[in-house]
Amino acid sequence: MRDLFSYAGKRAVVVGCYSGMGEATARLVGEMGAEVVAVDIREPEIPHSDFLEIDCRDPGSIDSGIDTIVSQGPIDALFYCAGLPGGSFSNADVMSVNFLGQRRFIERCAGHMEQGSAIASISSGAGMAYMMALDRVKEFLAIEDYATALEWVSHEDEAGRIEGYSFSKMCTIVYVLNRGPVLTRETGIRLNCISPGPTDTPMMPHFEKQVGKEFMDAFPKPIGRNSTAEEQAWPLAFLNSPAASYISGENLFTDGGCSGGIMTGSIDPSAMGSD
């Protein structure tokens, strides 16, 4: 039987692979046979064929890094796993890394990828209310120029109308749902994302500092615990593999059933943070 879940002979670019879900993803696809190109601001300890130091807040750094990547070989799979938590970083930095840098990376890399290749990124359960903010998100997504988009963020930040983390994750979901079908139709490249629930990564202390440990402890977890980084890496690896050849433009909630329960009423979100 042909192994559709193999990365043998594939070149995978993993952005944000120093720790957390990105590190787990790079390690996993490497074990599955991929040649891993590691991208981060610090070189990871996991095995990789090449490392590029790229600051995902800087479009110039992204562009020059992509030029180097494509000059050295094809991109069969792109994993955008870079992210910053809210609270510990400015809304501008969070939006830059979590969405604007992601979109730039995807759009620039897609121009060098072949039909049948795939892209997967990480959103969050924090973006599940995207439908309630759809008009505002689409207004922001319509701003294609990086500097102008940052000006929009700065204006909304000064007016107290934006929380960078949740909004960046809404933008990721809507971007993937909207752009995925078009990208696939025009190029044959698939684009998807996952939306994890609470996951034990180095980001967790930042979330606990921002919203409180009690809130994170009370966050609905139907499976009864936080997920692990590796449990999020497997769905990412699946989405960029031939096993998911008919999946594009999808946001996969990888939160143990939390989002579905909240959306359909079997989980009461008002209990979060209560004694």
Secondary structure, DSSP 8 states (H G I E B T S, - for coil): ---TT--TT-EEEEES-SSHHHHHHHHHHHHTT-EEEEEESS--SS--SEEEE--TT-HHHHHHHHHHHHHSS--SEEEE-----SSSS-HHHHHIIIIIHHHHHHHHHHTT--TT-EEEEE--GGGTTGGGGHHHHHHHHT--SHHHHHHHHHHHHHTT---HHHHHHHHHHHHHHHHHHHHHHHHS-EEEEEEE-SEESTTHHHHHHHH-HHHHHHS--TTSS-EEHHHHHHHHHHHTSGGGTT--SEEEEESTTHHHHHHHTSS-GGGTT--
